[in-house]
C-alpha cells in the first residue's frame, strides 16, 4: 500500500513539474559594458587546478542530478572550488569550448547540431553569463540543452585550471575584442602564449576556429596561427560544419550580417 502511495505521489510531482513553465530571459535585462580588461586581478572564485572542477554541476543530467539547478560562478549562482570533488566528477566531459561566448548563440547552435557532444561557454561578464545560464535552464525544463553549460571566468588567466592536456576537440573564438591600440595587444585572446595553451588542451587533430569582422585582427590571427609550430591551417573550411555555424550563430555575427559587413575566418588543426 505504501509503495502505491509513493508511486502516486511521484506521479503527482512529475505532473506538477511538467505544468511549471520557466520563461526564457530577455537580453535587454542583462546588458552591460561590452569590454572587460582580462588582465585585471580575478575577483571571483576559480579552481587551483582541474581536480577542483565538479563537472556534475555543469552537466547535472549526465550525472543524475537536478538539471534545473544553476552553478555559474556569478553572485547569483555561485560556485566554490575545493579538493572535495571525486575523481569521476572532476574528469572533464567537454568536447567543444567557446571562449568569450557572449550571449551564447554559438553554444546553443553547437548543442543542437552536435547532440552527442558537450559544449562549454566561458565568459567574463557576470550578467551575460546569468542570461545564458537562465536560458539553458529554461531549455532544460523543456528537455533540451542538457549538453551545454556556461561559466563566468577569465579564460586568459585560468583556462588550464579547468581542462586537462589533450582533452578538447574544438576551441572557438568568435568576434573577440580587437584591442586596436598597440599597448593593448597583450589583451588579445589570440597571441603566441595563449596559442600554446590552446594547443596543449586540444586533442591531436583538434581544431581552433577564429572569426572576426575586423580585417586587421584577422591578419593578426593568420600571422600568429601560421607561425605557431603546433598548428596547420585548414584550407577547405567550407567542408567543416562547425565553421559554417560560427558564421551566423553569434549575436555579433548576426549584427555584421544585418549591416552587410565582412567576416574573416581562419581554422587551424593541431599537428
C-alpha positions, 0 to 999 in steps of 0.5 A, a space after each residue: 500500500 505504501 509503495 502505491 502511495 509513493 508511486 502516486 505521489 511521484 506521479 503527482 510531482 512529475 505532473 506538477 513539474 511538467 505544468 511549471 513553465 520557466 520563461 526564457 530571459 530577455 537580453 535587454 535585462 542583462 546588458 552591460 559594458 561590452 569590454 572587460 580588461 582580462 588582465 585585471 586581478 580575478 575577483 571571483 572564485 576559480 579552481 587551483 587546478 582541474 581536480 577542483 572542477 565538479 563537472 556534475 554541476 555543469 552537466 547535472 543530467 549526465 550525472 543524475 542530478 537536478 538539471 534545473 539547478 544553476 552553478 555559474 560562478 556569478 553572485 547569483 549562482 555561485 560556485 566554490 572550488 575545493 579538493 572535495 570533488 571525486 575523481 569521476 566528477 572532476 574528469 572533464 566531459 567537454 568536447 567543444 569550448 567557446 571562449 568569450 561566448 557572449 550571449 551564447 548563440 554559438 553554444 546553443 547552435 553547437 548543442 543542437 547540431 552536435 547532440 552527442 557532444 558537450 559544449 562549454 561557454 566561458 565568459 567574463 561578464 557576470 550578467 551575460 553569463 546569468 542570461 545564458 545560464 537562465 536560458 539553458 535552464 529554461 531549455 532544460 525544463 523543456 528537455 533540451 540543452 542538457 549538453 551545454 553549460 556556461 561559466 563566468 571566468 577569465 579564460 586568459 588567466 585560468 583556462 588550464 585550471 579547468 581542462 586537462 592536456 589533450 582533452 578538447 576537440 574544438 576551441 572557438 573564438 568568435 568576434 573577440 575584442 580587437 584591442 586596436 591600440 598597440 599597448 593593448 595587444 597583450 589583451 588579445 585572446 589570440 597571441 603566441 602564449 595563449 596559442 600554446 595553451 590552446 594547443 596543449 588542451 586540444 586533442 591531436 587533430 583538434 581544431 581552433 576556429 577564429 572569426 572576426 569582422 575586423 580585417 586587421 585582427 584577422 591578419 593578426 590571427 593568420 600571422 600568429 596561427 601560421 607561425 605557431 609550430 603546433 598548428 596547420 591551417 585548414 584550407 577547405 573550411 567550407 567542408 567543416 560544419 562547425 565553421 559554417 555555424 560560427 558564421 551566423 550563430 553569434 549575436 555579433 555575427 548576426 549584427 555584421 550580417 544585418 549591416 552587410 559587413 565582412 567576416 574573416 575566418 581562419 581554422 587551424 588543426 593541431 599537428 
